[in-house]
Amino acid sequence: MTNTRLEKSLFPLTTPRLSMRAMTKADWPLFHRLHTENAVIAQCFDPMPLDEIEARFEQRLASWSPDAKHWLCLVIVETATQTPIGVTGFLLEQDVAEVGYLLLPPYHRRGYGTESLQAVTDFAIHHGSARIINATVTAGNLASARVLEKVGFQLSRIDPDAFAIGGVCYDDWIYTYTAA
């Protein structure tokens, strides 16, 4: 099965209120906003130059299969309005996945992060053969930590002073989900 056929047969992922589909070139405005809006990036990473954001976007457009060496990047769409509200996905290396997600601020505190993360976690296990799924959270990002905990992730370790944002070093909280 080609990567394109695989993507068409598995996506969109759906939940009661969301659908998650492969990212396309038309999603550039959403991706750019998610990587430049301070309310989104403040607890994740420093502002990036435009060329770095563009390079990340281009990398995430590639077709995905379980043996891919790049991120599966899905656009989260609110089903009722058909509005793209964020991105989610994972990078799979053998049976270990690293998951990530970013949501636009108007869609925070609605349970969308939890709902989309549960769907992506299930997908990584059932279609990517992931047995362990990790997520890295900047210390102090309590909302993201709560999302992970609601899905069943547990804090597995703390890496002190692992990441700098705005010139300040923060611990990384590493959360882990282990498939049954």
LINUR-V516786 format. One record per residue. RES is the residue in three letters. PSI is psi in radians with two decimals (* if undefined). OMEGA is omega in degrees with one decimal (* if undefined). Layout:
{{RES,PSI,OMEGA} {RES,PSI,OMEGA}}
This chain:
{{MET,2.29,179.3} {THR,2.81,178.7} {ASN,-0.72,-178.6} {THR,-0.78,178.3} {ARG,-0.67,177.9} {LEU,-0.83,-179.7} {GLU,-0.76,-178.2} {LYS,-0.57,-177.8} {SER,-0.40,-175.5} {LEU,-0.35,-176.2} {PHE,2.59,8.9} {PRO,2.64,167.1} {LEU,2.50,179.9} {THR,2.61,173.4} {THR,3.10,-180.0} {PRO,-0.54,-176.3} {ARG,-0.08,-173.0} {LEU,2.77,164.6} {SER,2.60,179.8} {MET,2.15,-176.1} {ARG,2.84,178.1} {ALA,2.49,178.3} {MET,2.51,176.1} {THR,2.98,178.6} {LYS,-0.54,-179.6} {ALA,-0.22,-179.0} {ASP,0.10,179.9} {TRP,-0.80,-178.9} {PRO,-0.70,178.0} {LEU,-0.87,-178.7} {PHE,-0.77,179.1} {HIS,-0.81,-179.7} {ARG,-0.74,179.6} {LEU,-0.41,-178.2} {HIS,0.03,-179.9} {THR,-0.36,-177.1} {GLU,2.12,-174.4} {ASN,-0.66,-179.5} {ALA,-0.36,177.8} {VAL,-0.81,-169.5} {ILE,-0.24,-171.1} {ALA,-0.64,-178.9} {GLN,0.26,-177.3} {CYS,-0.89,-175.6} {PHE,2.85,176.4} {ASP,2.73,172.2} {PRO,2.48,-178.6} {MET,2.67,172.2} {PRO,2.65,-178.0} {LEU,-0.72,-177.7} {ASP,-0.55,176.6} {GLU,-0.71,176.7} {ILE,-0.77,178.9} {GLU,-0.72,179.5} {ALA,-0.74,177.4} {ARG,-0.73,179.4} {PHE,-0.86,-179.2} {GLU,-0.70,178.7} {GLN,-0.60,-175.2} {ARG,-0.06,176.8} {LEU,-0.25,-176.4} {ALA,2.51,175.4} {SER,2.56,-175.4} {TRP,2.54,169.5} {SER,2.87,-178.0} {PRO,-0.39,179.1} {ASP,0.15,179.1} {ALA,2.62,178.8} {LYS,0.28,-179.8} {HIS,2.95,-179.0} {TRP,2.46,162.2} {LEU,2.08,-178.9} {CYS,2.11,-178.0} {LEU,2.46,174.3} {VAL,2.27,177.1} {ILE,2.18,-178.2} {VAL,2.24,174.2} {GLU,2.07,-172.6} {THR,-0.77,-175.0} {ALA,-0.61,-176.2} {THR,-0.17,-174.6} {GLN,0.51,-179.8} {THR,2.20,172.2} {PRO,2.21,-172.6} {ILE,-0.13,-179.1} {GLY,-3.01,176.6} {VAL,2.70,176.1} {THR,2.94,176.9} {GLY,-2.98,-179.5} {PHE,2.80,173.3} {LEU,2.18,-176.0} {LEU,2.22,173.1} {GLU,1.86,-174.0} {GLN,-2.02,-177.9} {ASP,0.35,178.5} {VAL,2.24,179.1} {ALA,2.58,170.2} {GLU,2.12,-175.7} {VAL,2.65,176.6} {GLY,2.82,179.2} {TYR,2.60,173.9} {LEU,2.32,178.0} {LEU,2.53,173.9} {LEU,2.48,-176.2} {PRO,-0.66,179.5} {PRO,-0.23,-177.2} {TYR,0.13,173.6} {HIS,2.73,175.3} {ARG,0.46,176.6} {ARG,0.00,-177.8} {GLY,0.05,-178.2} {TYR,-0.63,177.7} {GLY,-0.82,179.4} {THR,-0.81,-178.4} {GLU,-0.79,-179.1} {SER,-0.67,178.8} {LEU,-0.69,178.1} {GLN,-0.75,-179.9} {ALA,-0.75,-179.1} {VAL,-0.67,176.9} {THR,-0.83,177.8} {ASP,-0.73,179.6} {PHE,-0.77,-179.7} {ALA,-0.63,179.9} {ILE,-0.84,-172.5} {HIS,-0.50,-178.6} {HIS,-0.26,179.1} {GLY,-0.08,-178.5} {SER,0.51,176.0} {ALA,2.40,175.6} {ARG,-0.46,178.7} {ILE,2.34,177.8} {ILE,2.20,179.8} {ASN,2.67,173.5} {ALA,2.39,179.6} {THR,2.25,-179.5} {VAL,2.36,174.6} {THR,2.29,178.3} {ALA,2.31,-179.9} {GLY,-0.25,178.5} {ASN,1.30,-174.1} {LEU,-0.58,179.8} {ALA,-0.77,178.8} {SER,-0.70,178.1} {ALA,-0.73,178.7} {ARG,-0.71,177.7} {VAL,-0.86,-179.5} {LEU,-0.77,-179.1} {GLU,-0.65,178.5} {LYS,-0.54,-179.5} {VAL,-0.24,178.6} {GLY,0.09,175.3} {PHE,2.59,177.5} {GLN,2.52,176.1} {LEU,2.06,-176.0} {SER,-0.45,176.3} {ARG,2.86,175.9} {ILE,2.18,176.0} {ASP,1.87,-175.9} {PRO,2.46,175.2} {ASP,0.79,-173.3} {ALA,-0.36,-171.3} {PHE,2.44,178.7} {ALA,2.35,173.5} {ILE,2.16,-179.3} {GLY,0.55,178.5} {GLY,0.04,179.2} {VAL,2.28,178.3} {CYS,2.38,179.1} {TYR,2.65,170.9} {ASP,2.61,168.7} {ASP,2.26,172.1} {TRP,2.09,179.4} {ILE,2.06,177.3} {TYR,2.52,-177.2} {THR,2.42,172.9} {TYR,2.23,179.2} {THR,2.17,-179.8} {ALA,2.51,179.9} {ALA,*,*}}
